[in-house]
Amino acid sequence: MPRLLTLALLAACQTDTPQQNLPDWSAGYDDGTSTVDTGTPEVPSGALAVTVPTNTGIESRIHVTGATDPCEIYPDGTVEGYEETDCTIDIPELDLYGYGLNYDLTVPAGACEFVVYSHYMYEAWEVGTGPDEVSYEVDATGNIVNEVNSVGGVPYCEYDYTWQSSDSPNCCIGSYTLTVYDAAADETTTYPPLGWGGNPSDCYDGAAFYDPEATFSDDGWPLARIVFLQETAWTRRFTWPELSSRYYSNVPLANHYDPADHEGTLPAGLAGYWAQPQYVVECYDHAEELLGRITLNVQEWNEEAEYMAEGDPNTTGTEPISGEPIDDRNDWATATPDATSFIEWRQ
């Protein structure tokens, strides 16, 4: 599998066989305020860390996944000093749905020549390659008969969801040859290969797309951002607004999943070729050698009492007063509770 950063930067994604091109960061270039210094590199003065703000009025916490350690690494500016960690942000479900998501990145002086960051995204509608052949006959009275991969003389692909509604995307890629037999003229016409017309980026969603500061490639993919630091210290707050203005669930920001809910593997939406299952921060030197990486998961909690007690994030049942479900907003466990279904309009 290509590394996560490359997945966020792929261009020309409508080819039949995806190509693993080198990332093109030019459109996502974020020029920091650093100046070039040809002197001796600084020794890192602290941790490269991700934290959550404490002054927003909502509850959230961050820790190394499966532990209580802070989310931080200590790259020393060399390939030999490479460090990585995987972290989880815990947040109650209505805070995520009704407020949004914030986290802060701190990079110490001396650690990185460049920082590159990219965000979680998933395949909401299944992308697939259409059939190679489409054919039908027109009988002597003008009726369309003997159709193959055609409906009423219109080529049909199961991944073109515009057949369901005009607001749904076309996720059918590849090309086909159309053959039409005209019985009245007793002649067969075969047309040059035609494209199915799908655009895979129209079929994806998630934090990378919902980021208020996102920039996109010509074919609609969110671009990773590269920041030139020249080993200076740098901080940044990442902010996503409330999901309630656009979505029904917490899936667009909550990327956490349990393989047990998906037949021991990824949700189908996170297994797509262009999917990026995590939020990613990477530290590089001048030659694009990786010096450090932090990956992030966002987990929403169904009950405040469980969140405060650091208990069970996935409680179920019925609320005693309202009668509504305790699990008010879908995450991956409830949105697609298997390994084959896609969330589509349920997100």
N, C-alpha and C positions, 0 to 999 in steps of 0.2 A: 504494500500500500504506500502511496506517496506520502511524504511527511505532511503534517497538518497545514503548514504554511503554504505549500505548493497547491494544495486543494483549494485554498481561498483565492488563489491568484490565476487559476487556469483561464486561458482565453481560447477563442474559437471552439466553443464547446458543442457545436452542432455537428461535429464529425461523427461518422458511424463508430469509429474506434477511437476512444479518447486518447489524446496524446499527452504525455507527461512532460510538458515544456518547462524550461527554466522559468522561475517567476519573474514577471516584469513589474518592478516596483515603481516605475517612473510616474504613473498616474496617481499613485498613492503616496508620493514623497512628501514628507512633512519636515521642512527645514527648521531645525531647532535654532536657538540663539547662540550656539557654540561658535567659537573661533578656533582656527587651526593652531595647534601648538606642537612644534616639532621637538620639544624637550623630552625629558625622561617621563614615562607614564607614571601616573599617580598610583599609589597603592589604594585599593578600595577602602573606604572609610566606614563602611557599615553594610547592612543587608540590602539586597535587592528584594523588595517585599511588596506583597499585596495586602492591604488592610481595608477595613470597612469604616466609613465615617460614623461618628457617635453623636453628631449634632443634627440629625435629620428628623428626629421625632419618631422614627420607626425602629423596629428591632431587627438586627441582623448580626451575625458573627461569622468569622472565618477561621479555619484551622486546617492543618494538614489532614488529608482524607484518611479516616480511620484512626486518627490520633488527636491530641489536643495542642500540639505544637503550633507556633505561629507560622504563617505562610511566608517563608523567606528562604533565600539561598545566599551563598557567599562566593560568587565567582571572583576569581582573582585577576581576570583580564587575560588569562592564558587558556589554551585548549586543554592543557593538563589539569587545570583547576576547574574544569566543567562541573557544574552542579545542576540538579533538577529536583523539582518537587511537584506533587499533585495536591491541590487544595479544594476544599468545599466551603461554599458560602451557604449558611443556613438562614432562612427567612420565612416568617409566617406567610401563609398563602394570600391573605388579603393585602398585606403590605406589598407583596410583589405585584398583585393584580391591580390594586387601587393606587399605588404610589410609584412603583418602578424599582429599579436596581441601580445602586451606586457602589463602586469600589475604587480605591486609590492605589496607584502604582508609584513606588519610590525606587529610584535607581541611584546608588551611591557613586560618588566621583571615583574614577579609576576602574570601573567595572566593565563598561561597554563602549565600543566605538559607535555602534548602532543598536537601537532597540526596534524590534519589529513586533507589532501586535495584530492579531486577527481574532475574529469572534465566531462563536458557535452558529452553525446553520444546518438545516436538515431538509430532506426531500419530503415535501408535504404531499405531492402528487407523484405517483410512480412514473418515472421516465422509462421509456422502452423503445426498441427499434421496431418499426412497422414491417409488414410483410413485403417481400420482394416483388410479388406479382399481383396485379389487379386486372380483372377481366370481366366482361359481360357481353351479352348478345342483344341486338335489337331485332325483334322478329318482324315479319312482313307488315304487321299492323302498327308498328312503332312501340310495342311493349318491350320493356327491359327484362330479360330473362337470363337464367343460368349465370348469376352473379358470383364472383369469387372475390372476397375482400372488397365488396362494393355494396352500397345500399341506395337503390334508386338511381344507379348510374354515378353515384358520388363515391370516390375511394374512401374506405373505412379502415381506421386504425383504432384499436382498443385504448391506446394511450392518448388519443385526441379527445379530451374531456369537453370540448366545445359541443360535442354531440349531446352532452347532458344539459348544458346551459351555455349561453353566450358569454357569461362571466367566468367560466372555467377555463383553465389554460390548455393549450395544445402541447403535450409532452411527448409527442411521437417524433422520433428522429429517424434518419436513414432515407432511402429512396426506393422507388418502385418503378416497374415497367407496366404501362397500361396497354391492354390489348382489347380492341372492340371489334366484334363481328357484326356486320350489317347484313341481315338475311335478305332484305329487298334487293340490295345491290350485289349480294353474294361476294362480299369482299371483306377482308380483315385488315385493320389498321393497327399497327404497333407504334406507340409514341416513344420518343426518347425518354430516358430516365427522368423522373420527377421527384422532387423532394417532398417529404411528409410535412415539412414546415414547422415542426416543433422547436421551441427554444427552452432548453433545460432550466435556465435561470428563472424562468417564469413559474417553475414548478417547485421552487425552493423558498424557504422562509427561515426566520430565526433572528437571533440578536444581531447577526452581521447585516441583515437587511433592515432591521428596525432601529439600528444605531442612528441617532439624529445627525451625526457627522459623517455618515457613510459616503464613500465615493465608489463609482461603479465603472466597470469596463464597458466597452461598446456593446457587448452582448449581454450586459445586465448582471455581471457577477460583482459582489462586494470586493473591494481591493483591500489587502492588508496595507497597513501604514508603516513606513520606515522613518525613523527619526535619527538624524545625525547628531551624536552627542560629543564626540571627540573626548570621551572619558570624563565629561563634566557630570555633575549631579543633575538629576531631573525628576520631576514629579508630575503626575497627571491624574485627574479624576475622570473616570468613565461613568457616564450617566445614561440611563434609558428611562423614558417616561412611563407612566402607568399603562398597563396593557388594556385596561377597560375601555379605552377610547377606540380600540381597533379589533380586539380579539375576544374570544369566549373563554379561553383557557390560559394556563400559565406556561404551556409548552414553549412559546416563542422565546422565553428567557430561562426557564428551568430545564437545564439539559441533563440533570441527574436521572439515572435509570438503574434498576436492579435487573441483572440478567435473568433472575428467577421469574420475573414477570413477562419475559419474552423468549421462553423456551431455551433458556440458557445462553442467549446471545444478545446482540444489539436489537433495539427496535428497528423495523424496516426503514424508517425515515432516517436513521443515523448510519445505516449501512450503505446508502447510496454512494455512487462513485464520487460525487462532488460534495458530499456531506463533510462537515467538520464537527465532530462530537463535543469539542470543548472550546472554551476561551483559552487563548494562547498568548503568552508573552515570551519573547526570545531575545537573547543578548548575543551580539556578534562582534567580531573584530573587522578590520578593514578588508580582509580577504573572504568574508562571509563564512568564517569558521565559527561554529556554534560554541558559545562560552557558557550559556546557562539557559534554562527554560523553566517556566512556571505554567502549569495547566490548571484550569479552574472548572469546577462544577457548581451549579446552583441548585440547591435542593429546597423545595417549598415544604412547609410543615402544616398539617391539617388542623392542629389545635394549639392554642397559645400555651395552655398549661403543660402540654407535652414539650413544647419548644423551651419553655423556661426550665423545665426539669431535665432537659436534654434526654428525653425519653424516646417515644416512637413517633417518627414524622408522618407515618402513613396510617393513622387510626381511621377506622370506618365506623359506620353506624348512623344514628339519627340524633340531631340536636334536640334536647329536651323541651325547649321553649318554642322554637320556630317549626320544628318538625322537618327541617331541611337536612340534607346529608351533612355529616361532619366534614367529609371530603367535598368541599364546595366547588373547587376548580380542578379540572383535569391536569395531571402531569402525565409523563410517559406511561406510568403504570396503568392508568385508567383510560387514557386516550387511545392507545393501541396495545391492548393487553395480549399480544402475541408477537410473532416474529415476521408476519407477512402483511399485515394491514397498514395502510397509510392514513394519515389524519385528515387530509383534504380540507374541507370547509369546517371541520370540527375544532380547528385550532383557536 
